[in-house]
Amino acid sequence: MTTKTARKARRKFKFERQLGRSVMNPVVAALDRIGIRSSLVVDLETTGRKTGEPRRVPLAGRADDAGVWVISQHGRRAGWAYNIAADPRVRVRVNGQWRTGTATFEPEDDVRARARSFGGAGKLSQSAAAMTMRAMESDPISVRITYD
């Protein structure tokens, strides 16, 4: 990667991380407080790697009977991904119910196909989900949370 490309990628990562922290996550949390929640939003609770305190973040995810799939758009550089690397024991809230589980990075998983699966059954919604993820990603990786 050239120096110019690396600088551009770093700027994109910093911008998107700040956008998520200051705009997207607070908006999702505010909507949740007033009772508006998408079926694709799950809350992930990790243990802070430095503080040991619980850390929660809303994520787009797809639940099944055995667990939840989420995508870390910034790979292992996301704050919650660092926390998982330090302690993979997590809690996840799906449809208002908290479940405990273990999170693992799945680098062999097809991230693009996974993102399309988050969009539902329609081709338009699958494409919209995949395009949104592609616009916001820097180094995506799938994460599997398996329920206890």
Secondary structure, DSSP 8 states (H G I E B T S, - for coil): --HHHHHHHHHHHHHHHHHIIIIIHHHHHHHHHTT---TTEEEEEEE-TTT--EEEEEEEEEE-SSEEEEEETTGGGSHHHHHHHH--EEEEEETTEEEEEEEEEETTS-HHHHHHHHT-SSHHHHHHHHHHHHHH-SS-EEEEEEE-
